[in-house]
Amino acid sequence: MEADVRGHEVRGIDHEGARGAWLRGEAPQELVLSDGTRLWLEPAEQGRVEWRRRDELEGRARRRSTGEASELAGDFAGYVTVRTRSEAAWLRVIADWCTTEAGRLERELAATR
């Protein structure tokens, strides 16, 4: 198996030649690819949940579909699956809470009439 410039194992490959290399951080939020770009799931707090790939040299991030993110991740595709499912579950919890709170507010309003 190949190694990147830091000596980490390089796994998987995409059509552009970048490969999933390692997860970054204690609570991994980004997958570092072998070309130095980073892949992460933009959380709901930012407006729209979507996979992004950032190139530090270009200073910009590009949107990627879940399928593209999985392909880019190579052997780390399981990470993409888990992060996507986790974010979807979190959004469902938030939606349930919002529904409950909306109902409470409507009941309080109805009680004041």
Residue, then its C-alpha position, 0 to 999 in steps of 0.5 A: m500500500e502507498a504512503d502519503v507525504r506524512g507516512h500515513e497509509v493511502r487508501g481508495i482512489d477517486h477519478e481525480g487521483a485523491r485518496g482518503a488518507w486519515l481522519r483529522g482531530e480527536a472527534p473526527q469531523e474531516l477526512v484528509l485526502s492524499d492531495g491535502t484537500r479535506l472532506w467534511l459534512e457541513p452541519a445543519e447550523q450552516g443552513r444546508v447539510e452537504w458534503r464539502r471538499r476544501d482546498e486550502l491552497e485555493g481557499r474555497a470549498r466545493r459541494r459534493s454529493t454523498g455518492e461523490a464523498s463516498e467515492l473520494a473517501g475510498d476505504f473510508a467510505g464507512y466514515v461518510t455513511v456514518r456521518t451522513r446517517s448521524e446528521a440525518a438522525w440529529l435532524r430528526v431529533i431536532a424536528d421532533w423537538c420543534t414539533t413538540e415546542a410548536g404544539r406547546l406554544e399553540r396550547e398556551l395560546a389557546a388557553t389564553r383565549 
